[in-house]
Amino acid sequence: MARIKDMKFEIKVQNHFWFWGLYFLLNFLRWGAYFNDYEYSFKSNLIEFALHIPLVYFNLFVLVPRLVLKSKYLQYTLSLLFSLACIYILKTGLTYFIISKNIWPEANRDYQPFEINHILAVCIGELYVLAMASSVYLTLTWLKERENNRILRENQYKIKLEYLKTQIQPHFFFNTLNNLYALSLEDSKKVPDVIIKLSHLMEYVLYDIEGTRFTPLLKEFDYIQNYIEIEKLRFDNATVFINLASNIDTINVPPLLLISLIENAFKHGGINNKELTIKINCKIIDNKTLDFEIINNFVLSQNENSKKGIGLTNTKERLKLLFKNNYQLSHQIKFNFYIIRLQIPINNED
């Protein structure tokens, strides 16, 4: 409710007309039928609503923002009482001069102006309308504000995900260009193959996954396969085994989520490793969890001296954004083998 001080007619203007129009019609029919005098009911409600409406909006857009939200409760109470006094005088005078000399024909006797019962009846009636109309307006405004906040959070979430993806993409391409540069220094015949595969990587990143939250797992593995082939051109000693379960063809995953784990295996296992072996296992557990595991051997001293990249850090950030706490990412070392395992909920969205 903190934005009440900035309130304008946030609810569409026509909705205000509908509300007051229906409320007037209901009161007109109700009191007309109650006293079997529709002419009096129409005139009486016409006067009352001409006073109800300004009081409601004066309270919402002047008194509440300037006094209530600034904790000036005494000033608010005095202002409201003064407003009710003005309403009483206006209602009584208009009723007396326009409708009837009997200012309160609904009562069981003739009342004179400023009698306590008449004052209380008019003020309580005004407070009832004020509370009811303000409650409806504030509820609708709160619902609209909540929806706006939801959209804002969703947009911030998308922006942050896109930011992480844009960090990851240059990171991969920078590493691949380094590989290409190293091969060019050796005047290697592998350079054309690297360029072709790099073009496939760029096509996937720039076009295939643009603006998508999820992509088919098999398509992601095509991208991974191209990346692996580039790394194998760089590391002649690398052997990669990929074991994919047969029931993953309908599974979707966040794009570029798995690649940083594979890059990590080459990064930490490939340097000065005579026989780099990487095993990639992907399967479905209980038809609800995607299990992705990478095992690679490494040289312990080189692993300890390796610089820490941004790939895994971004992966963890994206996992938190995408799945909150509904995922598992673990790693361990066994006999000079580095094992990293990721488990995420399966997604079958198109």
C-alpha positions as CSV (number, residue, x, y, z in Angstrom):
1,M,0.0,0.0,0.0
2,A,3.0,2.3,0.0
3,R,2.1,3.6,-3.4
4,I,-1.2,5.0,-2.3
5,K,0.5,8.4,-2.1
6,D,1.1,8.3,-5.8
7,M,-2.5,7.1,-6.6
8,K,-4.3,8.5,-9.6
9,F,-7.2,6.9,-11.3
10,E,-5.2,3.7,-11.9
11,I,-8.4,1.6,-12.2
12,K,-9.9,2.4,-15.6
13,V,-12.2,5.5,-15.5
14,Q,-15.1,3.5,-17.0
15,N,-14.9,1.1,-14.0
16,H,-15.5,4.0,-11.7
17,F,-18.6,5.0,-13.6
18,W,-19.8,1.4,-13.5
19,F,-19.3,1.1,-9.8
20,W,-21.1,4.3,-8.9
21,G,-23.8,3.7,-11.4
22,L,-24.6,0.2,-10.2
23,Y,-24.4,1.3,-6.6
24,F,-26.8,4.2,-7.3
25,L,-29.2,1.8,-9.1
26,L,-29.1,-0.7,-6.2
27,N,-29.8,2.0,-3.6
28,F,-32.6,3.6,-5.7
29,L,-34.4,0.3,-6.2
30,R,-33.9,-0.8,-2.6
31,W,-35.2,2.3,-0.9
32,G,-37.9,2.9,-3.5
33,A,-39.3,-0.6,-2.9
34,Y,-38.9,-0.2,0.9
35,F,-41.0,2.9,1.1
36,N,-42.9,2.4,-2.2
37,D,-41.8,5.9,-3.2
38,Y,-39.4,5.7,-6.2
39,E,-39.6,9.4,-6.8
40,Y,-38.3,10.3,-3.4
41,S,-35.7,7.5,-3.5
42,F,-34.3,8.9,-6.8
43,K,-34.1,12.4,-5.5
44,S,-32.7,11.4,-2.1
45,N,-30.0,9.2,-3.7
46,L,-29.1,11.8,-6.2
47,I,-28.3,14.2,-3.4
48,E,-26.5,11.6,-1.4
49,F,-24.3,10.3,-4.2
50,A,-23.4,13.9,-5.2
51,L,-21.9,14.1,-1.7
52,H,-20.6,10.4,-1.4
53,I,-18.4,10.6,-4.5
54,P,-16.4,13.7,-3.7
55,L,-15.9,12.5,-0.1
56,V,-14.6,9.1,-1.2
57,Y,-12.1,10.6,-3.7
58,F,-11.1,13.4,-1.3
59,N,-10.3,10.8,1.3
60,L,-8.4,8.5,-1.1
61,F,-6.3,11.0,-3.0
62,V,-5.9,13.8,-0.5
63,L,-6.3,12.8,3.1
64,V,-4.8,9.3,3.0
65,P,-1.6,10.2,1.1
66,R,-1.0,13.5,2.9
67,L,-2.0,12.4,6.4
68,V,-2.4,8.7,6.9
69,L,0.7,7.6,5.1
70,K,2.7,10.3,7.0
71,S,1.3,9.0,10.3
72,K,-0.6,12.2,11.0
73,Y,-3.6,10.4,12.5
74,L,-4.9,13.3,14.6
75,Q,-4.9,15.6,11.6
76,Y,-6.6,12.9,9.6
77,T,-9.3,12.4,12.2
78,L,-10.0,16.1,12.5
79,S,-10.1,16.6,8.7
80,L,-12.5,13.6,8.3
81,L,-14.8,15.0,11.1
82,F,-14.8,18.4,9.4
83,S,-15.6,16.8,6.1
84,L,-18.5,14.9,7.7
85,A,-19.8,18.1,9.2
86,C,-19.7,19.8,5.8
87,I,-21.5,16.8,4.3
88,Y,-24.2,16.8,7.0
89,I,-24.9,20.5,6.5
90,L,-25.0,20.1,2.7
91,K,-27.2,17.0,2.8
92,T,-29.6,18.5,5.3
93,G,-29.9,21.8,3.4
94,L,-30.4,20.2,0.0
95,T,-33.0,17.7,1.3
96,Y,-34.9,20.6,3.0
97,F,-35.0,22.9,0.0
98,I,-35.2,20.4,-2.8
99,I,-37.1,17.3,-1.5
100,S,-39.0,17.8,1.7
101,K,-39.3,20.0,4.7
102,N,-39.0,16.7,6.6
103,I,-35.3,16.2,6.5
104,W,-35.5,12.5,7.6
105,P,-38.7,11.0,6.3
106,E,-37.4,7.5,6.7
107,A,-37.6,8.0,10.5
108,N,-40.8,7.4,12.5
109,R,-41.2,11.2,13.4
110,D,-40.2,14.6,12.2
111,Y,-36.6,15.5,12.9
112,Q,-35.2,19.0,13.1
113,P,-31.7,19.8,11.8
114,F,-28.7,19.1,14.1
115,E,-30.6,16.6,16.3
116,I,-28.1,14.0,17.5
117,N,-29.8,11.0,16.1
118,H,-30.0,12.6,12.7
119,I,-26.4,13.7,12.8
120,L,-25.3,10.1,13.8
121,A,-27.4,8.5,11.0
122,V,-26.0,10.8,8.3
123,C,-22.4,10.4,9.5
124,I,-22.6,6.7,9.9
125,G,-24.1,6.4,6.5
126,E,-21.3,8.4,5.0
127,L,-18.6,6.4,6.8
128,Y,-20.2,3.2,5.6
129,V,-20.1,4.3,1.9
130,L,-16.6,5.7,2.5
131,A,-15.3,2.4,3.9
132,M,-17.0,0.3,1.3
133,A,-16.0,2.2,-1.7
134,S,-12.4,2.8,-0.5
135,S,-12.1,-0.9,0.3
136,V,-13.2,-1.9,-3.2
137,Y,-10.8,0.6,-4.8
138,L,-7.8,-0.2,-2.6
139,T,-8.4,-4.0,-3.1
140,L,-8.4,-3.6,-6.9
141,T,-5.4,-1.3,-6.8
142,W,-3.5,-3.8,-4.6
143,L,-4.4,-6.6,-7.0
144,K,-3.1,-4.6,-9.9
145,E,0.0,-3.6,-8.0
146,R,0.7,-7.3,-7.2
147,E,0.3,-8.2,-10.8
148,N,2.7,-5.4,-11.8
149,N,5.2,-6.6,-9.2
150,R,4.9,-10.1,-10.6
151,I,5.6,-8.9,-14.1
152,L,8.5,-6.8,-12.8
153,R,10.0,-9.8,-11.0
154,E,9.6,-12.0,-14.0
155,N,11.3,-9.4,-16.2
156,Q,14.1,-9.0,-13.8
157,Y,14.5,-12.8,-13.7
158,K,14.6,-12.9,-17.5
159,I,17.1,-10.1,-17.6
160,K,19.4,-11.8,-15.1
161,L,19.2,-15.1,-17.0
162,E,20.0,-13.3,-20.3
163,Y,22.9,-11.5,-18.6
164,L,24.3,-14.8,-17.3
165,K,23.9,-16.4,-20.8
166,T,25.7,-13.4,-22.4
167,Q,28.5,-13.9,-20.0
168,I,28.8,-17.6,-20.8
169,Q,28.7,-17.2,-24.6
170,P,31.7,-14.9,-24.9
171,H,33.5,-17.1,-22.4
172,F,33.1,-20.2,-24.6
173,F,34.0,-18.3,-27.8
174,F,37.0,-16.7,-26.2
175,N,38.3,-20.2,-25.2
176,T,37.6,-21.6,-28.7
177,L,39.4,-18.7,-30.4
178,N,42.4,-19.3,-28.1
179,N,42.3,-23.0,-29.3
180,L,42.1,-21.8,-32.9
181,Y,45.0,-19.4,-32.4
182,A,47.2,-22.1,-30.8
183,L,46.5,-24.4,-33.8
184,S,47.2,-21.6,-36.3
185,L,50.7,-21.1,-34.7
186,E,51.4,-24.7,-35.4
187,D,50.2,-24.3,-39.0
188,S,47.8,-27.2,-38.3
189,K,45.6,-28.7,-40.9
190,K,42.9,-28.8,-38.3
191,V,42.2,-25.1,-38.5
192,P,39.4,-25.4,-41.2
193,D,37.6,-28.0,-39.1
194,V,37.8,-25.9,-36.1
195,I,36.4,-22.9,-38.0
196,I,33.4,-24.9,-39.4
197,K,32.6,-26.3,-36.0
198,L,32.9,-22.9,-34.4
199,S,30.4,-21.6,-37.0
200,H,28.0,-24.3,-35.9
201,L,28.4,-23.3,-32.2
202,M,27.8,-19.6,-33.1
203,E,24.7,-20.5,-35.2
204,Y,23.2,-22.4,-32.2
205,V,23.9,-19.6,-29.7
206,L,23.0,-16.6,-31.9
207,Y,19.9,-18.1,-33.7
208,D,18.6,-21.4,-32.3
209,I,18.3,-20.5,-28.6
210,E,17.7,-16.8,-28.9
211,G,15.0,-15.8,-26.4
212,T,14.2,-19.4,-25.4
213,R,14.1,-20.6,-21.8
214,F,14.3,-24.3,-22.7
215,T,15.7,-26.2,-25.7
216,P,15.5,-29.9,-26.6
217,L,18.1,-31.9,-24.8
218,L,19.1,-33.7,-28.0
219,K,19.7,-30.3,-29.7
220,E,21.8,-29.2,-26.8
221,F,23.9,-32.4,-27.1
222,D,24.5,-31.5,-30.8
223,Y,26.0,-28.3,-29.6
224,I,27.9,-30.2,-26.9
225,Q,29.2,-32.6,-29.5
226,N,30.6,-29.8,-31.6
227,Y,32.3,-28.3,-28.6
228,I,33.8,-31.7,-27.7
229,E,35.1,-32.1,-31.3
230,I,36.8,-28.8,-31.1
231,E,38.4,-29.7,-27.8
232,K,39.5,-33.0,-29.2
233,L,41.2,-31.2,-32.1
234,R,43.1,-29.3,-29.5
235,F,43.9,-32.3,-27.2
236,D,45.0,-35.2,-29.2
237,N,45.1,-37.3,-26.1
238,A,41.4,-36.8,-25.2
239,T,38.9,-39.6,-25.3
240,V,35.2,-38.9,-24.7
241,F,32.5,-41.4,-24.0
242,I,28.9,-40.3,-24.1
243,N,26.1,-42.5,-22.7
244,L,22.6,-41.2,-23.4
245,A,19.5,-42.9,-22.2
246,S,17.0,-43.8,-24.9
247,N,14.1,-41.9,-23.2
248,I,15.5,-38.4,-23.3
249,D,14.1,-37.4,-26.8
250,T,11.3,-35.4,-25.3
251,I,13.3,-33.7,-22.6
252,N,14.0,-30.0,-22.6
253,V,16.7,-28.2,-20.7
254,P,17.9,-24.6,-20.2
255,P,20.2,-23.8,-23.1
256,L,24.0,-23.7,-22.4
257,L,23.4,-25.1,-18.9
258,L,25.4,-28.3,-19.3
259,I,28.3,-27.1,-21.5
260,S,30.1,-25.4,-18.6
261,L,30.4,-28.7,-16.8
262,I,32.0,-30.3,-19.9
263,E,34.3,-27.4,-20.4
264,N,35.3,-27.8,-16.7
265,A,36.3,-31.4,-17.5
266,F,38.6,-30.3,-20.3
267,K,40.0,-27.4,-18.5
268,H,41.0,-29.3,-15.3
269,G,41.7,-32.6,-16.9
270,G,43.3,-31.8,-20.2
271,I,46.4,-29.8,-19.3
272,N,49.6,-32.0,-19.2
273,N,47.4,-35.1,-19.0
274,K,48.8,-37.8,-21.2
275,E,45.6,-39.7,-21.5
276,L,42.5,-37.5,-20.8
277,T,39.4,-39.6,-20.5
278,I,35.9,-38.0,-20.1
279,K,32.8,-40.0,-19.5
280,I,29.4,-38.3,-19.9
281,N,26.3,-40.1,-18.6
282,C,22.8,-38.8,-19.0
283,K,19.6,-40.6,-17.9
284,I,16.2,-40.1,-16.4
285,I,15.4,-41.1,-12.8
286,D,11.8,-42.0,-11.9
287,N,10.4,-40.1,-14.9
288,K,10.9,-36.8,-13.2
289,T,14.6,-36.1,-12.8
290,L,17.3,-35.6,-15.3
291,D,20.6,-37.0,-14.1
292,F,23.7,-35.6,-15.8
293,E,27.2,-36.9,-14.7
294,I,30.7,-36.2,-15.9
295,I,33.8,-38.1,-14.9
296,N,37.3,-37.2,-15.9
297,N,40.8,-38.0,-14.9
298,F,43.2,-35.2,-14.0
299,V,46.7,-34.4,-12.8
300,L,46.3,-33.4,-9.2
301,S,49.0,-30.7,-9.2
302,Q,47.7,-29.1,-12.4
303,N,44.1,-29.1,-11.0
304,E,45.2,-27.3,-7.9
305,N,47.0,-24.6,-9.8
306,S,44.2,-24.0,-12.4
307,K,42.6,-20.6,-12.4
308,K,38.9,-20.5,-11.5
309,G,36.7,-19.5,-14.4
310,I,33.2,-18.1,-14.5
311,G,31.5,-21.1,-16.1
312,L,30.6,-23.1,-13.0
313,T,29.7,-19.9,-11.1
314,N,27.3,-18.9,-13.7
315,T,25.8,-22.4,-13.8
316,K,25.1,-22.2,-10.1
317,E,23.5,-18.8,-10.5
318,R,21.3,-20.0,-13.3
319,L,20.3,-23.1,-11.4
320,K,19.1,-21.0,-8.5
321,L,17.1,-18.8,-10.8
322,L,15.6,-21.6,-12.8
323,F,14.9,-24.2,-10.2
324,K,15.3,-22.4,-6.8
325,N,16.2,-25.3,-4.4
326,N,14.8,-28.0,-6.6
327,Y,18.1,-29.2,-8.0
328,Q,21.3,-30.9,-6.9
329,L,24.8,-30.1,-8.0
330,S,27.6,-32.1,-6.4
331,H,31.3,-32.9,-7.1
332,Q,33.9,-35.2,-5.6
333,I,37.3,-36.6,-6.2
334,K,38.0,-40.4,-6.3
335,F,41.4,-41.8,-7.2
336,N,42.4,-38.8,-9.4
337,F,39.0,-38.8,-11.0
338,Y,36.9,-35.7,-10.8
339,I,33.1,-36.4,-10.7
340,I,30.5,-33.8,-11.1
341,R,26.8,-34.6,-11.0
342,L,23.8,-32.5,-11.8
343,Q,20.1,-33.4,-11.1
344,I,17.3,-31.2,-12.3
345,P,13.6,-31.6,-12.8
346,I,12.7,-32.8,-16.3
347,N,10.9,-30.3,-18.5
348,N,8.7,-31.2,-21.5
349,E,7.8,-27.7,-22.6
350,D,7.8,-27.0,-26.3
